[in-house]
Amino acid sequence: MSGKNAKLQRQQDRAAAVTDWAALDLRMLRDDVNWIASLGEASQTNAQWQGIIGLALTPHMARIVHEGMGLLGRRRPTQVRAVTLKFATEIEAARHSVKLLDDTQKLYDGVIQDFERIDREHSKAWAPSRNFGMSVTEGRVFSTSRSADFQRSGRLSERTIVPNEYSNRLGYDIGRAAAAIVRQFGHAPEFTPLPVDLWGEAPSAVTLDRADYYTTRFEPEFPAALKDVLCVIEGSVNSCLHAFKPVEGPFTNPVFRVQFVTVSHALNALHEVRNKYSQLADTPGMTRISSVIDSPQAVNLRSLRKLRNRCMHYLIPPTLTGLGDHLPMYGLVESTSPGRSYEIVNAELQHVLAALSDALYNWKRS
């Protein structure tokens, strides 16, 4: 092959690769939108889980809409204006809440200040003995009223973490926007029927005094705002295990990605908490947490930063190879992490999720 022909072939190969990346970006978005549409539809027929699913899903729906708008802006910039967001501020805040303490706009001190503000607002509005709403199953936390406020999935005026008008309107706006984004690419959301009996017993909603509850949770040296953060982590982990995992069937890739993002930020947050309170490293609760975050599985997961980025965003770098929409996780595990496989990483992911759930559940006052 002549030099001119070889150059032309390279240009054609690059063009074909770009087309593949663009198609894979869109496939990831479509998979996510189909997942949230199908999960939302299934939850409508299960009144016990409907509110819990909505609370758990809101931050991830916000991420999907935000990243989807970015993809639309890159691929079809003139069509971005066709998608309107009535709750743009809330959606942006909800998306950032997924990052926990990794949010560079806030970091540890900023998140703690958020929960101190939320506490002042809740304590002023609610009766002192009933200023803390929770959804819980056998002691395992799924959400709290302060978590819902932080993640923008609930409002103070509700005085409960069971969504009502505000939550329904926010969820509707996010869902409508997600559908509108994929329609700009010439597609429509596809609903896949999901069994509604896989979730088991739904968490119960309770209200109690926050100070009383925290006297038996976590370390006594922790400020209450930090305990609020730990409840966000606990709820996110339990939602991955008990709300998302049971219905992953046709949505293996979206569920893996939401679980990986959740675990990545949970592990980073717990590392930071341990570093800030290193003097408490030998307490039973901190020891259990350390056994999880120092485990080989957790260390391996935290090292896969490139995979985390691909789970979070729809932009596929042109340097990645071996991708395909027919592969588990589109081949992104192997492509971003040479020597690793989807099967191994997913097994580590499930192990760490379960271990974190148990360690947080057992984190009682020392």
N, C-alpha and C positions, 0 to 999 in steps of 0.2 A: 504493500500500500504506500502510495506517495505521501510526502510530507503534507501536502495540501489536503489529500483525502483523509489522512489520519487526523488532522486538525478538525476537519468537518465532522468526522465520526465522533470525536470527543465532544464537540459542541452539541451534536444530536443526543449523545448519551446524557450530557448534563441537562439538556432540555427535558428529556424523558424522566430523569430523576426528579427534577423540580415538579413536574406534573404529578409524579407519585407522591412527593411530600405534600403537595397541595391537596391531593385526594385523601391522604391519610389524615391531615389536619381536619378536613371536613368530616371524615368518617368518625373521628374521635368526638367531634362536636355532636354529630347526629346520634351516636351511641349514648352520649350523656343526656341529650334532650329526650330521647326515647325512654331512657331509664327513669328520669324524674317524672315524665308523663305517665308511664306505666305504674310506677310506685305510687304516685299521687292518686291515680285512678283506683288502684287496689285498696288504698287506705280509706277511700270514700265509703267502701262497703264494710269496713270494720271500725265501728264507732269507738271501740276501746282503744285502738291504736292510732286513730286518725290524727289526734292532736300531737301525740308523741312523734309520729312520722313527720308532721309538719315542722315541729320545732327542730328536730334533728336535721332535716333536709335543707332548711332555709339558708344557712351559710354556704352550703355546697351549690345550691341553686344560684345563689348570688355569684359565686365563683364562675359557674358555667356561663351565666349571662355576661359577666364582665369580660371573660376570656373570649366568648363568642363575639362580642362587639369588637374586640381587638382583631379577631380573625376577619370579620366582615370589613373592617376598616382597611386592612391590608389587601384583601382580595377584591373587594367591590366598594371602594370608598364613597362612590356617589349614592350608594343605597343605604348608608348608615342612617340617614335622616328618616328613613321609612320606619325605623324602630324607635318608639318613644318609651321613656321610662318615667312613670309618675313618682316612683320612690327611688330615684337615682342616688340620693344621699344615703338612704337606709341600705340599699343594695351594696354600695361601696363599703360601708362600715361592716356589713355582714361578711363580705368577702375577706376583709382584713382580719376579722375575728378568727378565721380558720388558722391564722399564723400564730396565734397565742402570743408568747413572748418574743417570737421572731419578727414581729411587726416592726420594721425599722422606723416607722413613724412614731412609735411609742416605746418599744422595748419594755423592760421589766417595770421601771418606775412609772411609765405612762399607763401601762395596763393596771397597775396597782391604784393609781390615781383615778382611773375610770371606775373601779369597783368601790373606791371610797366615795366618789360622787353618787354612784348608784345607791349605795347604802344610805346616804343622807336623804336622798329623795324617797326611798322606800320607807325609811323609818319615820319620816315626816308624814307620809300619806297613810300608813297602815297603823293599826293598833299595835302597841309594842309586843304583845304576846303572840301576834299573828303577822309578823313582818317578813316571813320567809316561806315561799311556796316551793314545793318539791314534787317531782315525780320519781317514784322509787319502787323497786321490786326486791323484796327480801333484803333490804339494806343497801342494794346497789342503786346508785344515783344515775338517772337518765337526764334530768335537767333541773334547774332551779329558776325561780323568778328572776334572780340576778343574772344567771346565765342567759336567759331569754332576752333580757334587757341589753346585755353586752353584745349579743349576736343579732340584735334587732328583730328577733322573731316574735317578741311580745312587748307590750307596753305596760307601763306602771299602772295606768288607769284600769287595767283589767283586774288587778289584784289577784291574779291567778295565772298559772302557766298553761291553762287550757285556752287555746287560741279562740278569739272571737272576731269581731268586726275588723279591727286593725290587722290582725294576723292573716285573716282570710283575704283581705284586700291586697296586702303585701304579697302573699303567696300567689294570688291571681295575677298580679302585675308581673312578677318574675316569670311565672309560667307562660303568660301571654308573650312576654318579650323573648323568651327562649324559642317559642314556636315561630315568632316573627323573624328571628334571625335565620333559622334554617330555611324558612320560606324564601328569603332573599337569595338563597343558593339554589332555589328550585325544588326544594324538598318540603315535606310536611311531617310533623311528628307521627310516629307509628306506635300505637298502643299494643303492648303484648300482655295478654291476660296473665295475671299472677295469682297463685293460690293465696287466699286470705287467711288460711288456718295454719300457716307456718310460724307465726310469731309467738304463739303460746300466750301465757297470761300477760296482760298488759300492765305496765306500771300504774300504781295508784297515785292520785294527787292528794297531798297533805299540806297543811299550813301549820307552822310552829314558830317558836321564838328562835331567831338565828343565833343569839348568844348561847342559849341553852343547848342547841344542837351542836355547836362547835366546841363546847366544853369536853365532848367525848371524841372529837375528830381531829386527826392530824397532831401536830406538835403544839403544846401550850405556848411556846415562844413565837409561833407564827401569828402575824396580824390577821384579823378576820378577812381582810381583802385578799390576802394570799390564799386563805382557805377557800374563798370564792373561786379563785383561779383553778385550784386543784379540783373543785367540783365541776368546772367546765371541762377539764381534761377527763375526769372520770365519766362524765356524761357522754362526751364524744367517743370515748373508747367503747362504752357499753352500747351506744347507738350503732357503731360499726359491727359489733358482734351480734346484737339481738334485733336490730331494725333493718340493717342493710344486708348482712350476710345471708339470712334465711331465704331471701328472694333473689339471690344473685343469678340463678339458673341461666337465663338468656342474656344476662348483663355482667358476665364475668369481668370484662375489662373495666367498665365504669366503677364497679364495686372494688376491684383491686386498687384502682387509682385513688378513690376516696379513702380507703383504708390506709394506703401508703402515705398519703399526705397527712392524715390524722396522726399516725404513729410517728412520723418524722418530727412534727412539731411538738407532740407530747413528750417525746424523748428529749428533745432539745430543752423544753421548758423544765423538765424534772432535773436535768443536768444543772441548769442555772440555779434552781432552788437549792439543790445540794451544795453547790459552790458557795452560795450566799449564807448558808447555815451549816458550814462544814463542822462547826463545833458540836452539832447534833448527829454526826455521822453514825454514832454507835447506838442510837436509840432503835428499838425494835422496828418502828415504822420506816425510818430512814434506811435501816439495814435491808428490809424487804425491797424497798424501791431500788436500792443500789444493786441488789442481786439481779434485778431485771435489766436496768440500764447498762450494767457492766457485763451482761451475758453475751456470749459470742454472737447470738442471733441479733441482739439489739445493736451491738457494735457494727456488725455487718450492714444492717439496715441504715444506720446513720452515715456510713461511708458512701452510700449511693446517692450523692447529692445530685448528680446529673439525672438520675432516674426520677428523683423527687421533682425536679424542674419540669420534666416531661409529663409527669402526672398532673402537675398544676396548670401547665400552659399548653396551648395548642400549636405553638410554633415549633416545627421540627427542623433542627439544624441540618444543613446540606452535607455535613460530614458523616452523618449516621448512615449505616448500610444494613442490609439484611432485614429490611422492614417489609411488612405486608399485613393487610387487614384480615387475612385468614389465620395469622399467627396469634398465640396467646399474648396478650398485651401488645399486639401489633409488632412483636419482636423488639420492643423498646428496652426490655430488661437486658437481653444479650447484647444489643447494640450499644447501650450506654455503659454497660458493666461487663467487659470481656471476662470470660471465665465463669460468669454466673448464669443461671438459667431461671426461667420463670417459675418452674416447679420448686426449685430450692428457695428462691426469694419468697414465694408465696407461703411456703411452709414456715419459714422464719417469721413472716408477717403474722400469720395466725397464732404462732406460739407466743410472740411478744404481746399481741392484743390480749390474749387470754391471761397471760402473766401480769400485765398491767392492771387488768380488771380486778384480779384477785388481790394484788398488792395494795391498790387504792381502797378496795372494800375493807381490807384488814388494817388499814392505817388508822389506828385508834390513838387516843391520847396516851402518851407514855407515862 
